[in-house]
Amino acid sequence: MKSSEDKNIFVNKKFKEKFINLDDLKKELKNEQFDMVRSVLQDAYPNTDIKNSWVMSCVELIDKEHDQIVYLPKDLAVEKNSNVLSFRFESRKKSFVLLLLFLATFLATSIGTMYVTLSYIEKRYLNKDIDKDGISDLNIDNNKDGRNDINIDINKDNIPDLNIDYKGNRKAVFNLDKNKDGKADFNLVHDATTPEKRKTCSLNCDVNGNGWPDTNVDLDGDGKADVDIDIDRDGKPDLNLDLDGDGIPDILLDPQGIGKCTERCLETEKNKEEVVDSSKQSGPSSVTGPSSSTEGSSPTPGGSPDSEVTVTANLVIAYSGSGAPSINVLPNDMPDHVDIEDRHFTIRNESDYNLKYRLVWTNVSNDFQTDHLKYKITGTNGGISQDFRPVPKSNGVIQRSITIPAHVTQSYTLSFVLEGTNTEQNIDAGRTFVGVVTAEIDEQ
């Protein structure tokens, strides 16, 4: 059955293979490169909304060190071959008809032709980019021998079955085939796509059903979870969070394995942490991720993330929400983009007189290279509101002298977005943002 997206994609049946000289293309500015590629795609897909991600996948081939091919919808093959970028539709049915004709006419020659043609047909499944970010996700040919080595998709369902990597490291970590019988037999990934399955999953839990483990990740196959540990089995990591995909926990550390954070904890008993990470979570590339920048509140170690903080005897902040960090977010111009969950807190004045306070960012850590990650704050009942602006690079005041009347509660919503630029944004891959939003009393 065709997806609704496929039904909105139209193919030019008279489209003939087209070429762009890469030497000429490299001389153009980035936006002009995009226009040249978009023009070819518009010819291939008439009356179709050309996705920015399709154009990006083509343009990113320009600087590839080796020849490479990516596939766009309806089997449009875009191939970098030496200094030429070619565009052509491939049809397996026509290839087999051609083979049969050769076989009926020149039997001896057809044997060689069949081998070459069948190999070429299978080539379309190598280095498959399933999320259209220009980075291969499935059937990755690491050593350029024409065979898939990593993230092998046996049944062609766009889900890896064998030799699955960890957050795009291009190394076989999960579902290893030790005895070479074509079946996974070591460090297996387990289905955790329902609440019932998550309750019983203790290792390599695939929460979102894409084939890569999301929680309780065992990196060395010793039967013990190393990173992104889900203590309460809700499908969200609570301890030893690996934000940059290097296999080393970054925050909420539990080095003794006692099931509670003892180092680099984000203490929501005192304030609410907002964690933003552009690294790719285990799964198809999305750089983030894409792969792939996110925002989220860290969980309270050993308890509910909901908490209250008394700024003074009369001014109280209450934080609410799931408390789970978000780790896999795409720029908002990509087709698989999902909105980042808003974060909420309230400030209430329990005194009999007006108070003034300031909202501030504290404990900020931000290694994003651009200003594309932005936040906005929306308040009620006299609370302040500000439109989207870049997240801070260091501690600082959001706004001073905010008045809150006696016995009034002001509600706040923090919203985050990684703005797309219609170009690749890999410069922010693996970057993280951590910060605390809190309130301080202003002098009367």
C-alpha positions as CSV (number, residue, x, y, z in Angstrom):
1,M,0.0,0.0,0.0
2,K,1.3,3.4,-0.9
3,S,1.8,5.9,1.9
4,S,0.0,9.3,1.7
5,E,3.3,10.9,1.0
6,D,4.0,8.6,-1.9
7,K,0.6,9.5,-3.4
8,N,1.7,13.2,-3.5
9,I,4.9,12.4,-5.4
10,F,4.6,12.4,-9.2
11,V,7.2,11.0,-11.6
12,N,8.1,12.3,-15.0
13,K,7.9,9.2,-17.1
14,K,9.9,10.8,-19.9
15,F,12.7,11.8,-17.5
16,K,16.1,10.8,-19.0
17,E,19.3,10.5,-17.0
18,K,20.7,14.0,-16.2
19,F,24.2,15.0,-15.2
20,I,25.7,18.0,-13.3
21,N,29.4,18.6,-13.6
22,L,30.7,18.8,-10.0
23,D,33.6,21.1,-10.9
24,D,31.1,23.6,-12.1
25,L,28.8,23.0,-9.2
26,K,31.6,23.6,-6.6
27,K,32.2,27.0,-8.0
28,E,28.7,28.1,-7.1
29,L,27.5,29.5,-3.8
30,K,25.6,27.2,-1.6
31,N,22.1,28.6,-2.4
32,E,22.9,28.4,-6.2
33,Q,24.0,24.7,-5.7
34,F,20.6,24.1,-4.1
35,D,18.8,25.8,-7.0
36,M,20.6,23.7,-9.6
37,V,19.8,20.5,-7.8
38,R,16.2,21.5,-7.1
39,S,15.7,22.3,-10.8
40,V,16.7,18.7,-11.8
41,L,14.5,17.3,-9.0
42,Q,11.6,19.4,-10.2
43,D,12.0,18.0,-13.6
44,A,12.1,14.4,-12.2
45,Y,9.1,15.1,-9.9
46,P,6.7,17.5,-11.7
47,N,3.8,19.0,-9.7
48,T,5.5,17.7,-6.5
49,D,6.6,19.6,-3.4
50,I,10.4,19.1,-3.5
51,K,11.6,18.4,0.1
52,N,14.6,20.3,1.4
53,S,15.9,17.1,2.7
54,W,16.0,15.6,-0.8
55,V,18.0,18.5,-2.0
56,M,20.4,18.3,1.0
57,S,21.0,14.6,0.3
58,C,22.1,15.4,-3.2
59,V,24.2,18.5,-2.3
60,E,26.0,16.6,0.4
61,L,27.4,14.2,-2.2
62,I,29.5,17.0,-3.6
63,D,32.1,16.8,-0.9
64,K,32.1,13.1,-0.4
65,E,35.6,11.6,-0.6
66,H,34.4,8.4,-2.4
67,D,31.8,7.8,-5.0
68,Q,28.5,7.3,-3.4
69,I,24.8,6.8,-4.3
70,V,21.7,7.9,-2.5
71,Y,18.1,7.0,-3.3
72,L,15.2,9.4,-3.3
73,P,11.5,8.5,-3.5
74,K,10.3,6.4,-6.4
75,D,13.8,4.9,-6.9
76,L,15.5,8.1,-8.2
77,A,19.2,7.2,-7.9
78,V,21.5,10.2,-7.4
79,E,25.1,9.1,-7.8
80,K,28.4,10.8,-7.3
81,N,30.8,9.3,-9.9
82,S,34.1,11.0,-10.1
83,N,33.3,14.6,-11.0
84,V,29.8,14.0,-12.1
85,L,26.5,14.0,-10.2
86,S,23.9,11.8,-12.1
87,F,20.2,11.5,-11.7
88,R,18.2,8.5,-13.0
89,F,15.2,6.4,-12.2
90,E,15.9,2.7,-11.7
91,S,13.5,-0.1,-12.5
92,R,14.2,-3.6,-11.5
93,K,11.5,-4.9,-13.8
94,K,13.2,-3.4,-16.9
95,S,16.5,-4.8,-15.8
96,F,15.2,-8.3,-15.6
97,V,13.5,-8.0,-19.0
98,L,16.8,-6.8,-20.5
99,L,18.5,-9.9,-18.9
100,L,16.0,-12.3,-20.5
101,L,16.5,-10.7,-23.9
102,F,20.2,-11.1,-23.6
103,L,19.8,-14.7,-22.4
104,A,17.6,-15.7,-25.4
105,T,20.0,-14.1,-27.9
106,F,23.6,-14.5,-26.5
107,L,23.7,-17.2,-23.9
108,A,27.4,-17.0,-23.3
109,T,27.5,-13.2,-22.9
110,S,24.4,-13.2,-20.8
111,I,26.0,-15.0,-17.9
112,G,28.4,-12.1,-17.3
113,T,25.7,-9.6,-18.0
114,M,23.4,-11.2,-15.5
115,Y,26.0,-11.1,-12.8
116,V,26.7,-7.5,-13.3
117,T,23.1,-6.5,-13.6
118,L,21.9,-8.4,-10.6
119,S,24.8,-6.9,-8.6
120,Y,23.8,-3.5,-9.7
121,I,20.2,-4.1,-8.7
122,E,21.3,-5.1,-5.2
123,K,23.5,-2.1,-5.0
124,R,20.4,0.0,-4.5
125,Y,20.0,-1.5,-1.0
126,L,23.6,-0.7,0.0
127,N,24.3,2.4,2.1
128,K,20.6,3.2,2.3
129,D,19.6,6.5,3.8
130,I,16.2,5.9,5.4
131,D,15.7,9.3,6.9
132,K,16.9,11.3,3.9
133,D,19.6,13.3,5.8
134,G,22.3,12.3,3.4
135,I,24.0,9.8,5.8
136,S,23.7,6.1,5.2
137,D,21.7,4.1,7.8
138,L,21.2,0.6,6.6
139,N,23.3,-2.0,4.8
140,I,26.5,0.0,5.2
141,D,29.4,-1.0,3.1
142,N,32.3,-0.1,5.4
143,N,35.2,-1.4,3.3
144,K,33.9,-0.6,-0.1
145,D,33.8,-4.2,-1.3
146,G,30.2,-4.1,-2.4
147,R,28.9,-6.0,0.6
148,N,26.8,-4.8,3.6
149,D,28.8,-4.9,6.8
150,I,26.8,-2.8,9.3
151,N,23.1,-2.5,10.1
152,I,22.1,-5.3,7.8
153,D,18.5,-5.3,6.8
154,I,17.7,-8.9,5.9
155,N,14.0,-8.6,5.0
156,K,14.1,-5.1,3.5
157,D,11.7,-3.6,6.1
158,N,14.0,-0.6,6.8
159,I,14.9,-2.1,10.2
160,P,18.3,-3.5,10.9
161,D,18.5,-7.2,11.8
162,L,22.3,-7.9,12.1
163,N,25.5,-6.1,13.1
164,I,23.7,-3.1,14.5
165,D,25.8,0.0,15.4
166,Y,25.6,2.3,18.3
167,K,24.5,5.9,17.6
168,G,26.1,5.9,14.2
169,N,29.6,4.7,15.2
170,R,29.7,2.3,12.2
171,K,30.8,-0.6,14.4
172,A,28.8,-3.9,15.0
173,V,27.7,-3.8,18.6
174,F,24.2,-5.4,18.7
175,N,22.6,-8.4,17.2
176,L,25.9,-10.0,16.3
177,D,26.1,-13.2,14.2
178,K,28.9,-15.0,16.0
179,N,28.4,-18.4,14.3
180,K,27.9,-16.9,10.8
181,D,24.5,-18.6,10.2
182,G,22.8,-15.4,9.2
183,K,20.9,-15.1,12.5
184,A,21.7,-12.8,15.5
185,D,23.0,-14.7,18.5
186,F,24.9,-12.2,20.7
187,N,24.0,-9.0,22.5
188,L,20.5,-9.0,21.2
189,V,18.1,-6.0,20.8
190,H,14.7,-6.6,22.5
191,D,11.3,-5.2,21.6
192,A,10.1,-2.6,24.1
193,T,7.5,-0.8,22.1
194,T,4.6,-1.3,24.5
195,P,4.4,-0.6,28.3
196,E,4.0,-4.3,29.0
197,K,7.2,-5.1,27.1
198,R,9.1,-2.3,28.7
199,K,8.4,-3.7,32.1
200,T,10.2,-6.9,31.3
201,C,13.0,-5.5,29.2
202,S,16.3,-5.2,31.0
203,L,18.9,-4.9,28.1
204,N,19.0,-3.2,24.7
205,C,15.4,-2.1,24.7
206,D,14.1,-0.8,21.4
207,V,11.4,1.6,22.6
208,N,10.5,3.3,19.3
209,G,10.6,0.2,17.1
210,N,13.3,1.3,14.7
211,G,15.6,-1.6,15.5
212,W,18.2,0.3,17.5
213,P,18.2,0.0,21.3
214,D,17.1,3.2,23.2
215,T,17.4,2.3,26.8
216,N,19.5,-0.1,29.0
217,V,22.2,-0.2,26.4
218,D,24.8,-3.0,26.8
219,L,27.8,-1.8,24.8
220,D,30.2,-4.7,25.4
221,G,27.8,-7.7,25.5
222,D,28.5,-8.6,29.2
223,G,24.9,-8.7,30.1
224,K,24.9,-5.4,32.0
225,A,23.5,-2.0,30.9
226,D,26.2,0.6,30.5
227,V,24.4,3.7,29.3
228,D,20.9,5.3,29.0
229,I,19.6,3.2,31.9
230,D,15.8,3.1,32.4
231,I,15.2,2.6,36.1
232,D,11.5,2.8,36.2
233,R,10.9,1.0,32.9
234,D,8.9,3.9,31.4
235,G,10.9,3.9,28.1
236,K,13.0,7.0,29.0
237,P,16.6,6.9,30.3
238,D,17.2,7.9,33.9
239,L,20.9,7.2,34.6
240,N,24.2,7.2,32.8
241,L,22.9,9.3,29.9
242,D,25.3,9.3,26.9
243,L,24.4,12.5,25.1
244,D,27.1,12.6,22.4
245,G,27.2,8.9,21.4
246,D,30.8,8.2,22.4
247,G,29.8,5.4,24.8
248,I,30.7,7.3,27.9
249,P,28.0,8.6,30.2
250,D,27.8,12.4,30.4
251,I,25.2,13.2,33.1
252,L,23.1,11.5,35.8
253,L,26.0,9.1,36.6
254,D,25.7,6.0,38.7
255,P,29.3,4.7,38.8
256,Q,28.6,2.3,41.7
257,G,25.6,0.7,40.1
258,I,23.3,1.4,43.0
259,G,20.4,2.6,40.9
260,K,20.7,6.2,41.9
261,C,22.6,9.2,40.6
262,T,25.6,10.1,42.7
263,E,27.7,12.2,40.2
264,R,26.8,15.0,37.7
265,C,23.2,14.9,39.0
266,L,20.6,17.4,37.8
267,E,18.9,18.1,41.1
268,T,15.3,18.9,40.4
269,E,14.7,19.2,44.2
270,K,16.4,22.6,43.9
271,N,15.6,23.5,40.3
272,K,14.5,22.2,36.9
273,E,17.2,21.3,34.4
274,E,16.7,21.7,30.7
275,V,18.9,19.4,28.7
276,V,19.4,19.9,24.9
277,D,21.5,17.5,22.8
278,S,22.0,17.4,19.0
279,S,23.7,14.0,19.0
280,K,22.2,11.1,17.2
281,Q,20.4,8.7,19.4
282,S,20.7,5.0,18.5
283,G,18.9,4.7,15.2
284,P,19.1,6.2,11.8
285,S,21.2,9.3,11.3
286,S,19.5,12.4,12.1
287,V,21.9,15.1,13.0
288,T,20.8,15.0,14.8
289,G,20.2,13.5,14.3
290,P,19.5,13.7,12.6
291,S,21.7,13.4,13.9
292,S,19.7,15.0,14.8
293,S,19.4,18.5,18.9
294,T,16.9,18.2,21.7
295,E,15.5,19.7,24.8
296,G,14.2,18.0,27.8
297,S,14.0,18.0,31.6
298,S,16.2,15.6,33.4
299,P,14.5,13.1,35.7
300,T,14.7,13.5,39.4
301,P,17.1,10.8,40.7
302,G,15.1,8.3,42.7
303,G,11.7,10.1,42.5
304,S,9.2,12.1,40.6
305,P,10.4,15.0,38.6
306,D,7.6,17.2,39.9
307,S,9.0,19.4,42.6
308,E,8.7,22.7,44.5
309,V,11.5,25.2,45.3
310,T,11.0,27.9,48.0
311,V,12.9,31.0,46.8
312,T,11.8,32.8,50.0
313,A,9.2,32.1,52.6
314,N,6.6,33.6,50.3
315,L,7.8,32.8,46.7
316,V,7.5,29.3,45.5
317,I,8.4,27.7,42.1
318,A,6.7,24.4,41.1
319,Y,8.0,22.3,38.2
320,S,5.9,19.8,36.4
321,G,6.2,17.3,33.5
322,S,7.6,13.9,32.7
323,G,11.1,14.9,33.5
324,A,12.6,12.8,30.6
325,P,15.5,14.3,28.6
326,S,15.0,14.6,24.9
327,I,17.9,13.2,23.0
328,N,17.0,12.9,19.3
329,V,15.6,16.0,17.6
330,L,15.9,17.1,14.0
331,P,15.9,20.7,12.6
332,N,12.4,21.8,12.0
333,D,12.7,21.9,8.2
334,M,13.3,18.1,8.0
335,P,10.4,15.8,7.1
336,D,10.8,13.6,10.2
337,H,11.0,16.5,12.6
338,V,9.0,16.1,15.8
339,D,8.2,19.1,18.0
340,I,10.1,19.3,21.2
341,E,8.0,18.8,24.3
342,D,7.3,22.0,26.2
343,R,8.4,22.4,29.8
344,H,6.2,24.0,32.4
345,F,6.7,25.7,35.8
346,T,4.7,28.0,38.0
347,I,5.6,30.8,40.4
348,R,3.2,31.7,43.2
349,N,3.3,34.5,45.8
350,E,2.0,33.2,49.1
351,S,2.4,36.6,50.8
352,D,-0.1,39.4,51.4
353,Y,1.8,41.9,49.3
354,N,3.3,42.3,45.9
355,L,6.8,40.8,45.2
356,K,9.3,41.4,42.4
357,Y,11.6,38.7,41.1
358,R,13.9,38.0,38.2
359,L,14.1,34.9,36.0
360,V,17.6,33.7,35.4
361,W,19.6,31.0,33.6
362,T,22.1,29.2,35.8
363,N,24.4,26.2,35.6
364,V,24.6,26.8,31.8
365,S,26.7,24.5,29.6
366,N,26.4,25.1,25.9
367,D,28.8,23.9,23.2
368,F,26.5,24.5,20.2
369,Q,28.5,26.2,17.4
370,T,25.6,28.1,16.0
371,D,22.6,30.1,17.3
372,H,20.1,27.8,15.7
373,L,18.9,26.2,18.9
374,K,16.3,28.7,20.3
375,Y,13.8,29.0,23.2
376,K,10.9,31.2,24.0
377,I,9.1,31.7,27.3
378,T,5.4,32.4,27.7
379,G,3.9,33.6,31.0
380,T,0.3,34.1,32.3
381,N,-1.2,36.3,35.0
382,G,1.3,39.1,34.5
383,G,4.3,36.7,33.9
384,I,6.6,37.8,31.2
385,S,6.7,36.5,27.6
386,Q,9.6,36.6,25.1
387,D,9.7,35.3,21.6
388,F,12.3,32.8,20.3
389,R,15.9,33.7,20.9
390,P,19.1,31.7,21.0
391,V,19.7,29.7,24.1
392,P,22.4,31.3,26.3
393,K,26.1,30.5,26.2
394,S,26.5,31.3,29.9
395,N,24.6,32.2,33.0
396,G,22.5,35.3,32.8
397,V,19.3,37.1,33.5
398,I,16.2,36.5,31.3
399,Q,14.3,39.5,32.7
400,R,14.3,41.6,35.9
401,S,11.6,43.3,38.0
402,I,8.8,40.9,37.2
403,T,5.8,41.8,39.5
404,I,3.6,39.1,41.0
405,P,0.7,40.3,43.1
406,A,-0.2,38.8,46.5
407,H,-1.7,35.3,46.4
408,V,-1.3,35.0,42.6
409,T,0.2,32.1,40.6
410,Q,1.9,32.8,37.3
411,S,2.4,29.9,34.9
412,Y,5.3,29.6,32.5
413,T,6.0,27.5,29.4
414,L,9.4,27.0,27.9
415,S,9.5,26.0,24.3
416,F,12.5,25.0,22.3
417,V,13.2,24.6,18.6
418,L,16.2,23.8,16.4
419,E,15.7,26.0,13.4
420,G,16.4,24.5,10.0
421,T,18.4,26.4,7.5
422,N,17.6,24.5,4.3
423,T,21.2,23.3,4.4
424,E,23.1,20.7,6.3
425,Q,23.7,21.5,9.9
426,N,26.3,18.9,10.9
427,I,28.4,21.5,12.6
428,D,26.1,21.1,15.6
429,A,26.2,17.3,15.6
430,G,27.0,16.0,19.0
431,R,26.5,19.3,20.8
432,T,24.7,19.7,24.1
433,F,22.9,22.4,26.0
434,V,22.3,22.2,29.8
435,G,20.8,25.0,31.9
436,V,18.7,25.8,34.9
437,V,15.8,28.3,34.8
438,T,15.1,29.6,38.3
439,A,13.8,32.8,40.0
440,E,15.5,35.2,42.4
441,I,13.9,37.9,44.5
442,D,14.6,41.5,43.3
443,E,15.1,44.1,45.9
444,Q,12.0,46.2,46.5
